[in-house]
Amino acid sequence: MPKPDITSPASIVWFRRDLRLADNLALDAACRRGGPVICIFIREPGDALSGANGAAQAWWLHHSLERLDQALRACGNRLILRTGSPEEVLSRIADETGADCLFWNRRYDPDGIRADTDLKSKLREHFARVESFAGFLLHEPQRLLTKDGRPYQVYTPFWRALEGSLIPLDPIPAPTAIQAVNTPMHSDSLDDWALLPTKPDWASRFSEVWTPGEAAAQSTLAEFLDGAINGYKARRDVPAGRTTSLLSPHLAFGEISPHRIWHMVRALPDTIPIDDTTHFLKELVWRDFSWHLLFHRPDLATTNLNAKFDAFPWQDNEMLLAQWHRGLTGYPIVDAGMRQLWRHGWMHNRVRMVVASFLIKDLLIDWRHGERWFRDTLVDADQASNAASWQWVAGCGADAAPYFRIFNPAKQGETFDPDGAYIRAFCPELAKLPDHYIHRPHEAPSEILRSAGITLGKTYPHPMIAHDFARKRALEIFQSLGNS
C-alpha cells in the first residue's frame, strides 16, 4: 500500500447527482478547509448504469463524468472512479491517503436517504468529520409543511409557501485551483464501465441536441434567458422549435443548481414580462413539489396516491404497448413524440402529457408501464418528477388532472402544432400532407393520401383505436370507481 500524503490532511468529496464545480457546497467546504481534495465518483456493485435511472441517462452520465474530470484537471485535480460499496471504497481511500474529512451533497430519494444515514454513522469511525449539504433542491422536504404539520398535496399552496419562504443559496463560483494529493491513486477507466450503447448505437443522434456537462448547462441557461424566456408563458406548449429551457437533464445530474437558475431568472430586467418568469419558476418548483411527494411517499412510482384507482381494470396488452413504444399508434402527435424520444432521449412536455393520456385513457394501459419506459428512455429521467407526472395524468396522484380530462390527440396537435412542423420533423412519411390533414391522415381523401405518397396500413398505420370510443369507455370506468 502506498504511503499516505502526510503533508496536510486530505478531504474527500463524493460526487453523486451534483456533477458541477460551481454552487457545490460539498466541494466548497473541502476547498475552504484547505489541504488536498480527493474527488470521487463510485459505481456500486451490481449497478450496471452507475446510478443512472435508465439506459438513456447512462449515455449522459458517461459524458458528464468526462467533462467533470476535464474541469477538475483544469484546476489541477482529477476525478477518481472506483467500483465497490461506498463504505468500503471511502474507508480504503482514507487508509490510502490519510484523508480525515468526507463531504457530500444530499440525496432525497428514500433509498438514498437510508443509505446516507447509515453511512454517516459507520464512516465516522474512519473520518473526523462527515458532513452533507443541500443544493439539489430549492427546499428541504422535511421542513416545508402545511400549518397543521402535514406534507403538501396540492401544488398551488406548495408554490406559495415555497416562494414566500425561500431564501435561495447564494451562487458560489467554481474554484480555479483544487489541490490534489501527492499519493498515486488508482482510478477505473470510464470506458470499462460500458455506459455507452454500441451495437446498435441507438444514442447516435442524442448529440444533435445535447451536450452534457456544467459548461453546457450554464450556456443553455444563458441562451434561454436571452431568448425563449421572453414569451415563455404563451409559447411553452408549442413542441416545434426552442420554446422551453432544455435544462431538465442538466438539473437531473446536478450540472447546474436550481438556486443559480432562480437567482438568474429573478435578476432579469423588467423588459421580460413577469408572467413569463413566474411561469418558468413554477415549472422549476414542480420539480421540488415532486421530490416533496417522493420524500413523504416513497412508493410514489408504484402505488396510486388515490386508492380508488387500485380497482381500475387496466388492460394487459403487450402488442398495443409495443406500438406505443415505437410511435406506431396512427395518431401523428403521439407518434412524433415517441419517435422524438427514440431519436433524442427527450420529449416536449406538452407532448409527454398527450402520449401519457393516450396510453392510460385511450388504451387503458397501467400508468406504471409508461413511467418505467420514460425512466429508461429519457435523458432527463427524474425519479420524482417522472412518477408524480404520470400519476398526475392518470388522475390518481397529488393535485392530479381530473378524471374527465382526456386529451384528444388530433385536437392537441392542431392546437399546438397547427402547421405540422413537429409532425414533419419526426414522422417524415407524413411530410407531404397538407396542414389540414397532417394531424388526421385517416380522414384525408384517397387522392390526398396518394399525392402525399401515403398508404394507410403500410407506410403509416391506421389509428389503433377510435378516440371517441376510447374516451367514452374511459369515462364510464372512471365514473364506476366513484370519480363523479
Secondary structure as the mmCIF struct_conf table of DSSP 4:
data_model
#
loop_
_struct_conf.conf_type_id
_struct_conf.id
_struct_conf.beg_label_comp_id
_struct_conf.beg_label_asym_id
_struct_conf.beg_label_seq_id
_struct_conf.end_label_comp_id
_struct_conf.end_label_asym_id
_struct_conf.end_label_seq_id
HELX_LH_PP_P HELX_LH_PP_P1 PRO A 2 PRO A 4
BEND BEND1 THR A 7 SER A 8
STRN STRN1 SER A 11 PHE A 15
BEND BEND2 ARG A 16 ARG A 17
BEND BEND3 LEU A 21 LEU A 21
TURN_TY1_P TURN_TY1_P1 ALA A 22 ASP A 23
HELX_RH_AL_P HELX_RH_AL_P1 LEU A 25 ARG A 33
BEND BEND4 GLY A 35 GLY A 35
STRN STRN2 VAL A 37 ARG A 43
HELX_LH_PP_P HELX_LH_PP_P2 GLU A 44 GLU A 44
TURN_TY1_P TURN_TY1_P2 PRO A 45 GLY A 46
TURN_TY1_P TURN_TY1_P3 ALA A 48 GLY A 51
BEND BEND5 ASN A 53 GLY A 54
HELX_RH_AL_P HELX_RH_AL_P2 ALA A 55 ALA A 74
TURN_TY1_P TURN_TY1_P4 CYS A 75 GLY A 76
STRN STRN3 LEU A 79 THR A 83
BEND BEND6 GLY A 84 GLY A 84
HELX_RH_AL_P HELX_RH_AL_P3 PRO A 86 THR A 97
STRN STRN4 CYS A 101 ASN A 105
BEND BEND7 ASP A 109 ASP A 109
HELX_RH_AL_P HELX_RH_AL_P4 PRO A 110 LEU A 123
TURN_TY1_P TURN_TY1_P5 ARG A 124 HIS A 126
BEND BEND8 ALA A 128 ALA A 128
STRN STRN5 ARG A 129 PHE A 133
BEND BEND9 PHE A 136 HIS A 139
TURN_TY1_P TURN_TY1_P6 PRO A 141 ARG A 143
TURN_TY1_P TURN_TY1_P7 LYS A 147 ASP A 148
BEND BEND10 GLY A 149 GLY A 149
BEND BEND11 VAL A 154 VAL A 154
HELX_RH_AL_P HELX_RH_AL_P5 TYR A 155 SER A 165
HELX_LH_PP_P HELX_LH_PP_P3 PRO A 168 PRO A 171
HELX_LH_PP_P HELX_LH_PP_P4 PRO A 173 PRO A 175
BEND BEND12 THR A 176 THR A 176
HELX_LH_PP_P HELX_LH_PP_P5 GLN A 179 VAL A 181
BEND BEND13 ASN A 182 THR A 183
TURN_TY1_P TURN_TY1_P8 LEU A 190 LEU A 190
HELX_RH_3T_P HELX_RH_3T_P1 ASP A 191 TRP A 193
BEND BEND14 LEU A 196 LEU A 196
BEND BEND15 LYS A 199 PRO A 200
TURN_TY1_P TURN_TY1_P9 TRP A 202 ARG A 205
HELX_RH_3T_P HELX_RH_3T_P2 PHE A 206 GLU A 208
TURN_TY1_P TURN_TY1_P10 VAL A 209 VAL A 209
BEND BEND16 GLY A 213 GLY A 213
HELX_RH_AL_P HELX_RH_AL_P6 GLU A 214 LEU A 225
TURN_TY1_P TURN_TY1_P11 ASP A 226 GLY A 231
HELX_RH_AL_P HELX_RH_AL_P7 TYR A 232 ARG A 235
TURN_TY1_P TURN_TY1_P12 ARG A 236 ASP A 237
BEND BEND17 ALA A 240 ARG A 242
BEND BEND18 THR A 244 THR A 244
HELX_RH_AL_P HELX_RH_AL_P8 SER A 248 ALA A 252
TURN_TY1_P TURN_TY1_P13 PHE A 253 GLY A 254
BEND BEND19 GLU A 255 ILE A 256
HELX_RH_AL_P HELX_RH_AL_P9 PRO A 258 ARG A 266
TURN_TY1_P TURN_TY1_P14 ALA A 267 ALA A 267
BEND BEND20 LEU A 268 LEU A 268
TURN_TY1_P TURN_TY1_P15 ASP A 270 THR A 271
BEND BEND21 ILE A 272 ILE A 272
HELX_RH_AL_P HELX_RH_AL_P10 ILE A 274 HIS A 296
TURN_TY1_P TURN_TY1_P16 PRO A 298 THR A 302
BEND BEND22 THR A 303 THR A 303
BEND BEND23 LEU A 305 ASN A 306
HELX_RH_3T_P HELX_RH_3T_P3 ALA A 307 ALA A 311
HELX_RH_AL_P HELX_RH_AL_P11 GLU A 318 ARG A 326
TURN_TY1_P TURN_TY1_P17 GLY A 327 GLY A 327
BEND BEND24 THR A 329 GLY A 330
HELX_RH_AL_P HELX_RH_AL_P12 PRO A 332 HIS A 344
BEND BEND25 GLY A 345 GLY A 345
HELX_RH_AL_P HELX_RH_AL_P13 ASN A 349 SER A 357
HELX_RH_PI_P HELX_RH_PI_P1 PHE A 358 ASP A 362
BEND BEND26 LEU A 363 LEU A 363
HELX_RH_AL_P HELX_RH_AL_P14 TRP A 367 THR A 377
TURN_TY1_P TURN_TY1_P18 VAL A 379 ASP A 380
HELX_RH_AL_P HELX_RH_AL_P15 GLN A 383 ALA A 394
TURN_TY1_P TURN_TY1_P19 GLY A 395 GLY A 395
BEND BEND27 GLY A 397 GLY A 397
TURN_TY1_P TURN_TY1_P20 ALA A 398 ASP A 399
HELX_LH_PP_P HELX_LH_PP_P6 ALA A 400 PRO A 402
TURN_TY1_P TURN_TY1_P21 TYR A 403 PHE A 404
HELX_RH_AL_P HELX_RH_AL_P16 PRO A 409 PHE A 416
TURN_TY1_P TURN_TY1_P22 PRO A 418 ASP A 419
HELX_RH_AL_P HELX_RH_AL_P17 ALA A 421 PHE A 426
HELX_RH_3T_P HELX_RH_3T_P4 PRO A 428 LEU A 430
TURN_TY1_P TURN_TY1_P23 ALA A 431 LYS A 432
BEND BEND28 LEU A 433 LEU A 433
HELX_RH_AL_P HELX_RH_AL_P18 ASP A 435 ILE A 438
TURN_TY1_P TURN_TY1_P24 HIS A 439 HIS A 439
HELX_RH_3T_P HELX_RH_3T_P5 PRO A 441 GLU A 443
BEND BEND29 ALA A 444 ALA A 444
HELX_RH_AL_P HELX_RH_AL_P19 SER A 446 SER A 451
TURN_TY1_P TURN_TY1_P25 ALA A 452 GLY A 453
STRN STRN6 LEU A 456 LEU A 456
TURN_TY1_P TURN_TY1_P26 GLY A 457 THR A 459
STRN STRN7 TYR A 460 TYR A 460
HELX_LH_PP_P HELX_LH_PP_P7 PRO A 461 PRO A 463
BEND BEND30 MET A 464 ILE A 465
HELX_RH_AL_P HELX_RH_AL_P20 HIS A 467 SER A 480
TURN_TY1_P TURN_TY1_P27 LEU A 481 GLY A 482
#
